[in-house]
Amino acid sequence: MSEEFEDLLALGTSYQALAVGDVSGAKGQNVEWFSSDITRTGGPQFSSKYRISLALDAEKSVEITLNSGSNWVKLNGGTALTANCAYTFDIPSRANDTFNIRIPDSSGATVVYCRVDEVFSEG
């Protein structure tokens, strides 16, 4: 368990989340947005989810992986995200998951923002 996660447990609040990723800027086709995969901070006895908030400057599809790129799945039911609109997705995670995100469409796009929180509890 990470020290940050232990600190959250000690607070005893009904909402517990950690910021685990933040990225923006130009991203090419099939280029992973995070240079290192995001891994869970909680121990194996805790379930959590990744809350992904993002916006792109162009209409594009977005894919995520939970296994270091061995398999990719599309967000938003496979429908391209509308340019300059905010989206939020919750993705359940387990102890051995390794998370990353990419744009599979040709020419990539500019990520206006992408923030990833690991959410442990929401009251």
Backbone hydrogen bonds, N-H to C=O, Kabsch-Sander energy under -0.5 kcal/mol:
donor,donor_aa,acceptor,acceptor_aa,energy
2,S,41,T,-2.2
6,E,2,S,-2.1
7,D,3,E,-2.2
8,L,4,E,-1.9
9,L,5,F,-2.2
10,A,6,E,-1.9
11,L,7,D,-1.2
11,L,8,L,-0.5
12,G,8,L,-1.1
12,G,9,L,-0.5
13,T,8,L,-0.5
16,Q,14,S,-0.5
16,Q,121,S,-2.4
18,L,118,E,-2.1
20,V,18,L,-0.5
20,V,116,V,-2.8
21,G,116,V,-1.6
23,V,114,C,-2.3
25,G,111,V,-2.7
27,K,109,A,-2.9
30,N,103,I,-3.1
31,V,28,G,-1.6
32,E,30,N,-0.5
33,W,101,I,-2.6
38,I,99,F,-2.7
40,R,97,D,-0.7
46,F,43,G,-1.9
48,S,93,S,-1.1
49,K,119,V,-1.7
50,Y,91,I,-3.0
51,R,49,K,-0.6
51,R,117,D,-3.1
52,I,50,Y,-0.7
52,I,89,F,-3.2
53,S,51,R,-0.6
53,S,115,R,-2.6
54,L,87,Y,-2.4
55,A,113,Y,-2.0
57,D,110,T,-2.1
60,K,58,A,-0.8
60,K,81,L,-1.0
63,E,102,R,-2.8
64,I,73,V,-2.6
65,T,100,N,-2.1
68,S,98,T,-1.5
70,S,67,N,-1.5
73,V,64,I,-2.3
75,L,62,V,-2.9
78,G,75,L,-1.3
79,T,76,N,-2.0
81,L,60,K,-3.5
84,N,56,L,-3.5
85,C,82,T,-1.1
87,Y,54,L,-2.3
89,F,52,I,-2.5
91,I,50,Y,-2.6
91,I,89,F,-0.5
93,S,48,S,-2.7
97,D,94,R,-1.8
98,T,66,L,-1.9
99,F,38,I,-3.0
100,N,65,T,-1.5
102,R,63,E,-2.3
108,G,105,D,-1.7
109,A,27,K,-2.1
111,V,25,G,-2.9
111,V,109,A,-0.6
112,V,55,A,-1.8
112,V,110,T,-0.8
113,Y,55,A,-1.4
114,C,23,V,-1.2
115,R,53,S,-2.8
116,V,21,G,-2.9
117,D,51,R,-2.2
118,E,18,L,-3.0
119,V,49,K,-3.2
119,V,117,D,-0.7
120,F,16,Q,-3.2
120,F,118,E,-0.5
121,S,16,Q,-1.4
123,G,14,S,-2.5
